[in-house]
Each structure stands twice: as structure tokens, then as C-alpha cells.
Amino acid sequence: MSNRQHEPASTTNSLADQVRRGWSTFTALFGNDRLGQIGLLLLLGFIFIGAFAPFLAPYDPGEMNRDDQGDILRLDGPSTDHLFGTTQLGRDVFSQVIVGTRVSLLVGVSAATMSVFIGTNVGLISGYKGGYVDDVLMRITDIAYALPFLPFVIVLVVILGADIMNIIIAIALIQWRSTARVVRSQVLSHKERPYVESAYAAGAGDLRVMYRHILPNVLPLVFLYAALAIAWAIIAEASIAFLGFGDPELHSWGQMIYDAYNVDAIRFAYWWVIPPGMSIVLLAMSVFFVGRTLEQITNPELRHRE
């Protein structure tokens, strides 16, 4: 009996041990993965730009710039004063791209955090409890899967209002479904393992078993889906803004492309369209590259293929 009581400590690592081991694997994988390194460098660059956007932007993104005669610099091409040119209203495109980085990162990280939090808890409770609770939660997940992602988000944004917080909530309310289903499948496997039985024998309750013993073992998968959720949230926000349902007060990348399209400048003012478009592609690509490397942590077989 005494051996079983001490078994959880020896068979189940603490959360701190899991994090340390995960970090060691993380650094080792990125050291050998060229695409992962590129993605991580790009992502860190975007994070730096987003964090210091007000200091890096040479102009106020909403300011109408004028020439020496006092005329508005409408659709002025790239120059030494305005690296990416100006918009129809004479606003500096480079400054808008810089400030837009913060908006995209805010939406991506916030929506991903909310969706992964919801999905992880739904999957954890569903897989652990089983029975009626599992049936109800999985039917809700099935309903969420039946809803088309972008149209559902647009409808919610129209109902709630085109505010950045509402956009984040709308994305999170549909994005949690994939995390929930994958976490549930992992929990179904882990709850039958000896370390869970040992935890019960040591007197651990349901909450402790779920969050202290099982959750640390599915965290690598949660981090993977968090990375993918960030990329999809960034793309979703840009799509919503481009379709005209975003917050017009925000200088987001999708809003910039929408503004260019709205005044028919998308056909000739390449300097207004290409920078935000490439920014969306590069940021999403960097997160996907990082997610690709993280996937090797959750699926070790991928390490031997490359």
C-alpha cells in the first residue's frame, strides 16, 4: 500500500518538470529545424515591432500628410519621406503597417488564448467524466463544427458590433472546437494509465487528477493548437476587415486592404496593398512554421522522418 501511495510522485512529473522537459525539447528541435528557426525569427521580429509600434512608426497612422504647398499627399508613391507611400487620404502606409502589427498580434494571441482555454477545459472534462457529460459536450462540439467558421464570425461581429474585443470573442467562440476534440481523445487514453490509478489510491480528487496529473501530459498538444489558433485568428481578423466588417477606427492590415479596394486603388497603388498583404502572409507563415516544429514534440515520429 505504501508503494502505491508514493507511485504518483515517481510516475507523474510535476508541472514544473513538464515545462522544463518541454523547453529542453523545444530548444533542441528548433536548433535542428531551419524552417522553425526562420519562423521563430520572423515571429520574434513581429513581436518586437508590435511591442514598440508607437516608437517605430515615423508618423501618426491617422495623420493626413501634406506637401510644401499644403496639399494632401494623395496616393503618393514610395519616397524617402514615406517609405511605403501614402493612402488616398495622405496617410503614411509604413506607419499603418507598423501599428497594424500590434492589432494582428493582439487579436491572434487573445483569440487563441480564449479558444484554447475553452477547448482544453471542454476536452478535459468531457474525456475524464465520460457518460452523459461527454455526450452533451461532444454534441455541442459537433454543432460548433457544423457552423461555417468565417460566416459565423461575421454574423457574431454584426450582432455584437465591430469592436476589436467583439471580434476576438467571435473568433474564440468557434475556434475552440478542434482543441476540445483532440484534448478529449488524449484524456481518454491517459485516464486509464497506471499513474491515474495511483493518484486515486493516494486520495486525489477528480479536480486534482484532471488538472494536476492529466493536464501536464496533454500540454504539448495544447501549445501546438494554440500556435495554430494564433495563425488562423490573424487570418480571420484580416478577412473580416477586408470584407468590411472590421473596426474602421483600427489601423489593421485587413482594414488597409479594404480601404484601398474601397477607393479602387487596389489596381494601381501597389504600395498600399502589398505591404499589409505580405505582412499577413509572413506573420501567419511564421506561426505555422513554429507550429510545425512544435508538432514534432507531440508526434516524435516526425523527428525521424526529417
N, C-alpha and C positions, 0 to 999 in steps of 0.2 A: 504493500500500500504506500509506504513512504517513497518507493521508487517512482510510482506513478505520480505522486504529488509534486515531485521535483522535475518530472519529464517536460512540462511546458517550458521551463526555463532553458532546457537544453535543446529542445526540438524547435522552439519558436523564437526567432530573433526579436529583439526589441525594435521599435520603430526607428530608433537612432541607428542601430546596427544595419537595418534595411537601407536607410538613407546613405550611410557610409559605403556600404557594399555597392549600392546603385550608382553612387558618384564615382567610385573606382572603375566600375564597368563603363560608365558614361565617358569618362576621360580616355579610357583605353580604346573604346570604339571610335571616338572622334579622332584619335591620333592616327588611326589607320584608314579612315574613310575620307577621301578627297571631297566628294560631294557634300558630306556632312560638315567638313571644315568650311567650305565655301558658304553653305547655308548659314552656319553659325556666325561667320564673319559678317555676312550681309545683315543678319538679324541684329547682331550687336550694333552695327552701324546705324540701322534704322532706329534702334532703341536710343542711341546717343542723340541722333537728330531729333527724335520726338521729345526727349527729356529737356533739351536745350533749344527747342524751336524758337522761342521768343528772342533769344540772343543771336541765333544763327540767321534768322530772316532779316535781310537788309532793309525791307520796307514793311509797313503795316499792310497785311494782305488785303485789307478793305479800302486802302487809300487810293484815290484817283491821282495818278501821276501826270504831270504836265510838262510841256517843253518850255523853252526860254520865252516864247511868246504868250504863254499861259494857256495854250490849247491842250486838251486832254490827249494823251498818247494812246489813241485807239488802235488796237491790233498792230502795235509796233513790233517788228521782228527782234530777234536776239541782238543784243549790243553789250558793250562793256558796262553800261549803267543797269541794264536789265538783261541778265544772262539768258533767261528763257522768254524774253519778250514781254508783251503786255496783253491784257484782255480787251474786250470791246469797251469796257468802262475805264481802261487805262490802269488796271491793277497789275501789280508785278506777279507774273506767273511763278517765278522761282520762290518768292516768299509764300505763295499759296501752297506750293508743293511741300515746302518745309513744314508749314503749320499743319497741312493735311496729314503728315506722318503721325502726328500726335493723335489726331482723330481716329485714324485707322487702327493704331495700336490700342487706343482706349476701348474702341468697340470690340476689337478682336479678343483682347485679354479679358475684358469684363464679361462679354457674352460667353466665352469659353469657360471661364471660371464658374459662372452660374449654371451653365448647361452640364458641365462635368460634375458639379456638386449635386445637382438634381439626379442625374443619371446614375452616379455612383451609389447614392443612397437608395434609389428605387431598385437598382440591381442587387444591392447588398441585402436589403430587406426581403425582396422577392425570392432570391435564391436561398436565403437562410431559413425563412419561415415556411416556404412551400405551401401546399394546400390551397385554401380559399384565398389567402393573401396573395400568393403567387399568381393565381388565376386572375384576380382583379387587376393587379398591377401590370401583368402582361397583356391583358385586353386593352388597358389604357395605352400601353406602349404600341400595340398593334394599330389602334386608332390614330396615334401620332404618326406612325409610319404611313398610314393611308392618306395623310394630308400632304399635298404638294408643298415643298419647302418654301420657295420664293413667293408664290401666290398667297400662302398662309401668312407669311411675314408681312407682306404688303397690306393685306386686309387688316391685320392687327395694328399696323402703323397708322392706317387711315382712321381706325376706330379710336385708338389711344392718342393720336396726334404725332406729328413729325418732329418729335423731340429725341435727342440722342439717347436719353435714358429709356424711352419707349422703344426705340429701335433695338437697343441691347436686350431688353426684356422680351421683345417679339422673337428675336433670333434664338434666345436661350430656351424659350417655351416650346420650340420644335426641335432643337438640336440635341437635346438630352437623350433621345430615343436610342441611338446607336450605342452610346456608353452604357445605358441601362441593360441592354440585351447582352452585351459582351461580358460585363461585370457579373451578371446573373449566372451565365454559363460557367465562369470561373469559380464563383462561390459554390455552385452545386458540386463541383469537383473537390474543393478544399474542405467543405464541411464534413466530408466522410473520411478525412485523413486522421491518422493517429493523434496528431498534436491537438486537434479539437477535442477528441475524446479525453485526452489527458487534462485539458483545460477544464472540462466539465468535472472530472474527478477531483480537481484541485478546488472546486467550489466556485468557478467563474460563472457569472450570469450571462444571459443572452447578449446584452449590450457589450459586455467586456469581450466575449468571444468574437462578436462581429467586428468591433472596431479596434480591439487590441491585438487579436490573433489573426483573423482572416484578412482584414483590410490591408495590413502591411504587405501581404503576399500578392495582392492584386494591384498595388500602387503603380508598378512599372507600366501596366496596361492602361491605367488611368492617365498617367502622364503622356503616354502615346496619343490617346484620344483627345487629351487637352491640346496638344500641339496641332493635331489635325483640325480641331474645332476652331482654333485661332485663325487658321488659314481660311476655312470656309466662312467664318464670321466676317472677315475682312472682305472677301469676295461678295458676300451677301449685302453688306453695307454699301459697297460701291455700286452694286446692281440696283439697289433700292434708290440710291441718289440719282443714278443715271436715268432711271425711269421716271424721275420727277417726284418721288415720294419722300425724299430726304428732307432734312432740315435746311432751308435756304440760307439760314444765318451761319451755317458751318462751312468752313473752307475745306471740305473733304475732297478727295481725289475724284470720286464719282460725281460729286456736285460740279466740279470743274469741267468735266467732260460733258455733263448735261448742259451747263451754261454755254459751252462752245457750240453744241448741237442746236441749242435753242435759238441762236442768232445766225445759224447757217455758216458758222466759221469753221466747222469741223472739216470742211472740204479743202480749205486753203491755209488756215492758221495752224500749221503743224506744230508750232512751238507751244500752242495752248493745249493740245491734245496728247502729244507723245509723252511729255514728262509725267503727267499723272497716270497715264496708261501703263507706262513702263514701271512706274513705282508700284502700282498694284501687282503687276506680274512678278517683279523682283521680290517684294515682301512676301507674297503668297508662296512663291517658289522657295524662298529661304526657309520658311516654316515647314514646307513639305520635305525639303532636304533634311532638316533636323529631325522631323518625324520619321523619315526613312531610316535614319541611324538609330533612333530610339526603338524602332520596331525590332532591331536585332537583339535588344535586351529582352523583349518579351518572346521573341522567337529565335533562340540560339542557332537553329539550323541554318538561318540566313547567313550567319557569320562564316560558315564553312563553304558556302556556295560562291562567295566573292573572293 
